[in-house]
Amino acid sequence: MSAAVLTVSQVNAYIKSMLDSDKNLNPVFLSGEISNFTDHYRSGHLYFSLKDEKAVLKAVMFASSARRLRFRPADGMKVLCRGRISVYEASGQYQLYVDDMQPEGLGALHLAFEQLKQRLEKEGLFDAARKRPLPRYPRRIGVITSPTGAAVRDICQILGRRWPMAEIVLCPVLVQGEGAAPQLVDALSRVNRIDGVDVIIMGRGGGSLEDLWAFNEEAVARAVAASRVPVISAVGHETDFTICDFVADLRAPTPSAAAELAVPEQKEEALLVQSARYMLQKRMESLLADRRMELDLLAGSRSLSNPMEGINQKKNELSHLSQRLAGGAARSLGRAREELSHLSGKLDSLSPLKVLERGYAIAQTKQGTPVRSVLDLQEGEDFRLRFADGEAVCRPVSGGIQKEETDEP
């Protein structure tokens, strides 16, 4: 009997059918370390290998299953996988098709929480510098929570008791389950678009980590960070912490505490107003008393009781100053006259006329140019001699000077 000839496809298909029908391999639970991890972002499929100390097994997790993961797998991470062993017929390679995956030794939710926390912290979303102060006297308060839980009753009751003049804008949402996170994101966006909202309280009562998980979603955290209105995170009990607590402008240990932190106590504010009014009244009374005292002093002064006395005093001062001014001016004028007389005497003593009176004469040409030497005279050309009492016109001749005429003064 001759053996049947099979194709490669037939062999791979046969082996695949055997593996798929083996109840020991479908389903199967495997523990191992992730290596060669590849995330195909476009398709959403995850490709990796599981290994231990002696062997390696190829694995794939399709997008439909990968979307349910609460954490991000990475190389070196020890995980527990549930799936089935089968063959990829095109390559003849058998591999693990993973339906679910959990981190070994640490819950998936805890791991996802820590991973997201570290990533957002590196981005600066937790920085104290970006957190805004709450308004002291809010007029409109947005409340994002379940409409049926105890949290909304506690918040509304405390807000109404402490600060009844504030308006409460309730935005009901799911606070747990698959649709909770998208509703929280949408509610934040809608409340931010309402005019006059001064602060937002977002939260819910206590629960397990799974119950509170909507407040750990990345989309919700980024919506809180993007809010233009300050946000108070009030999720769970005092010991519960969520990603929203780190991103929000203020974290309240409980929803009731959030309501107390959001508004002042009207009775305390009334006492402050009364105290301020009392202090203002006392201050005004003190200022008025000081001004009355100053007014009494002014009313009793001579200037107001006998105003002419002050006027006469100023007249006397003016007369005295006028006399001093006139005397000073006369003295200054006398000194100026003496100095002028002295300078006039000195100037007169230096006058050329004084020299002529002593018997000297000045020789000048007809044009008035002084004759300083005999060499300046030309024979036959007249010149003048000026004396103290008149002038004489002279003509030089050889052997001497001939006088032609004399002007008597």
C-alpha positions, 0 to 999 in steps of 0.5 A: 500500500503506497503512502498518500502524497500531501501538500504543505498546506494539507499538512499545516491544516491537519496539524492545526486541526489536531492542536485546535481539537486538543482540550489540553491546549484550548484553553491553556494558561501560560506563565512567562516573560515578554520579549520582542514586544511589538505594538502595531498601532494601526491594526491594534494587534500585539506581537511578542514572545513568551520565554522561560529559562529554557524555551521561547514561544511566539504569541499574538494578541489581536486588537479585539482582546488587546483593547480590554487590557488595563496596562501596557505590556513591555519587554521583561514583564512577567505575565500570566496569559490565557489563550489557545495553541494553534498554527499559523498555516501560512508559515507553518509556525505554531504560536499562542493566541492570547485572549487575556493577559495579567501581570504576574505578581501585580494586578493589572489595574494597579500596574496600569495606575502606576504606568499612567501616573508616571507618564502624566507626572513626567508631562508636568500635569501634576505640577503645583505651579499649574494648579489654580486657587479656588474662588473665595465666594463662588456664585455658581458651582458645577457638580459632576457625579451620579444623580442617585448616589449618596455623594450628590445628596451630601454635596448639595446638603452641605453647599446649601447649609454653608453657602445657600446663595450659590447656585448648583449646576448638577451634571449627572453621569455614570461613575463606574462601568464601561461608559463612565469615562466618556461621560465624565469627559463630556460632562467636564466639557459641557460644564466648562461651556456654562457661563458663570461656573466658578468651580467644579466638584467631580467625584463619587463615593467609595468603592473598589479599585475597579469601581473607581477606575473611570477616574483613573482613565487617561482621557478623564485626567487630560479633560480635568487638566484642560478645564478652564474652571478650577476642579475639585476631585472628590473620589472615594474615601480618604484613603483612596487616590485616583489619577484625577486627584493628582491632576485636579486643582484640589483633592478632597478626601471625600465628596462631603469635604469637597463641598466644605472646601468649595464654599465658605461658611456663611455664619463665619463670614457674617461674623467677619463682616460684623467684626470688620464693621465694628472695627471700621466704626471705631476707626471712623469715630477715632478719626472724627474725634481727632478732627473735632479736636483740631477744629476746636484748636483752630476755632480758639486761635487768634487768627479766627477770633480776631482776624484784624490782629493778624492783618495789622501784624502783617502790615507792620511786617510789610512796613518794616520790610519796605523800610529795610528795602528803601535803606538798602537801595539808598546805600547801594546807590551811594556806594555806586555813585562813590565808585563812579566818581572814583573811576571818573577821576582816574579816567580824567587823569589819563585824558590827553587833554591833561597832557596838553595843559602841561605845555605839550602839543600834538602834531597831526597831518591834515587827515588826522594821522599823528606825526611821530617823527620829522621824517613823517613831514614833507616839505611844503605839506601843511600839518597841524599842531594841537595845543590845550587852547587851540590849533595851529596850521604849520608848514615845514620849510628847509631849515625850520618850520614856518607858522602860517596862522593861529586859531584862538579859542 
